[in-house]
Amino acid sequence: MTVARFRLTRTLPLVAAGIAALVVAFATGSPAAPRRAIAAAPVVTSEVNQSPPGGSNVALGTTITYTVSVTLAVGQAQALTIQLAAGGIGSPRSLTCTSVPNGAADSVGSGGAPSCKWNGPVQAGTFVFTFSGPAVENVVDAVPSVSSVVCTDTNASNTCGDEQAGDKVPLTDANGDVGPVTVPATPTATATSTATSTRTPTPAATTPTPTATGTATPTATPTSSQKPVYRAYAPQMARDGT
């Protein structure tokens, strides 16, 4: 009984201390979740090329192609992901990723910011990321961009967006051919009528000229020879006393 009483006496203060710690924790808010340990960023160099180059003016639908070359100097146990910004690029999109000596990428995602992932362990070597698609609006500058990076993909999710800054290395463009591309607005076509009327015009109405069917009888005008004779002989009759 003495030993049991001793153990109970030793245990109760420890339980009370634990309860007190929990009360303090809940009083000041929930304890912060432990942060994921930052993995070492990949030891890489990179170069991004773009065609047509930045600064170009292109027609709507012109294919824009990016070629990303990454050299991994030191192999790593965790996955490696390459990701590129692609604002202004529509569908259909094409994305292929290869590596020597790591072979084709284990995961490829062409939507949003396209990305390719090689599962770990990854050997030192070269990685080539080729992406293309039609310009559906003005194309953004892919480098520099927070979305254009190489990262140690700690959760093998084929995206670098959920990795901490210490896990990422920005992609670079040494020759300056990467940049925004302008797609001029397409003018609205004005419809032009090309229809030709085949209707035969109606001739203008004409007023018919009436044709005389009767024959006019001229009225005789008396001449001097037709005048009464008595006028011609009147003086003679006067002389004769008649």
CORBEL-V74492 format. One record per pair of residues at least 24 apart in sequence whose ideal C-beta (glycine too) atoms are under 8 Angstrom apart, sorted by the first residue. I is the first residue (numbers start at 1). J is the second residue. Records with the same first field share a line. If there is no record, write none. Layout:
I=J + J
This chain:
36=154 + 164
38=164 + 166 + 167
39=78 + 152 + 154 + 166 + 167
40=76 + 152
41=151 + 152 + 166 + 167 + 168 + 169
42=72 + 74 + 76 + 80 + 150 + 151 + 152 + 169
43=72 + 73 + 74
44=70 + 71 + 72 + 73 + 150 + 169
45=70 + 71 + 73 + 172
46=70 + 71 + 150 + 169 + 171 + 172
47=172 + 173 + 174 + 175
48=84 + 142 + 143 + 148 + 171 + 172 + 173 + 178
49=173 + 175 + 177 + 178
50=142 + 177 + 178 + 179
51=177
52=181
53=177 + 178 + 179
54=141 + 176 + 177 + 178 + 179 + 180 + 181
55=179 + 180 + 181
56=181 + 182
57=181 + 182 + 183 + 184
58=135 + 181 + 182 + 183
59=183 + 184
60=135 + 136 + 183 + 186
61=134 + 135 + 136
62=134 + 135 + 183
63=132 + 133 + 134 + 135
64=88 + 89 + 132 + 133 + 134 + 135 + 139 + 181
65=130 + 131 + 132
66=129 + 130 + 131 + 132 + 142 + 178
67=128 + 129 + 130
68=127 + 128 + 129 + 130 + 131 + 171
69=126 + 127 + 128 + 129
70=126 + 127 + 128 + 129 + 150 + 171
71=125 + 126 + 127
72=122 + 123 + 124 + 125 + 126 + 127
73=124
74=124
75=121 + 122 + 123 + 124
76=120 + 121 + 122 + 152
77=120 + 121
78=120 + 121 + 122 + 152 + 153 + 154 + 156
79=106 + 117 + 118 + 119 + 120 + 122 + 152 + 153 + 154 + 156
80=117 + 118 + 120 + 122 + 127 + 150 + 151 + 152 + 153
81=115 + 116 + 117 + 118 + 150 + 151 + 153 + 158 + 159 + 160
82=115 + 116 + 127 + 129 + 149 + 150 + 171
83=113 + 114 + 115 + 147 + 148 + 149 + 150 + 151 + 159 + 160 + 161
84=113 + 114 + 115 + 129 + 131 + 142 + 147 + 148 + 171
85=113 + 140 + 141 + 142 + 143 + 145 + 146 + 147 + 148
86=112 + 113 + 114 + 131 + 133 + 142
87=139 + 140
88=135 + 136 + 137 + 138 + 139 + 140 + 181 + 183
89=133 + 134 + 135 + 136 + 139
90=133 + 134 + 135 + 136
91=133 + 134
92=133 + 134
93=131 + 132 + 133
94=130 + 131 + 132 + 133
95=129 + 130 + 131
96=130
97=127 + 128 + 129 + 130
98=127 + 128
99=125 + 126 + 127 + 128
100=125 + 126
101=125
102=127
107=158
108=158
109=158 + 159
113=147 + 148 + 159 + 161
115=158 + 159 + 160
116=158
117=153 + 156 + 157 + 158
119=156
120=156
135=181 + 183
136=183
137=183
138=180 + 181 + 182 + 183
139=180 + 181 + 183
140=180
141=178 + 179 + 180
142=171 + 178
143=170 + 171 + 172 + 173 + 178
144=170
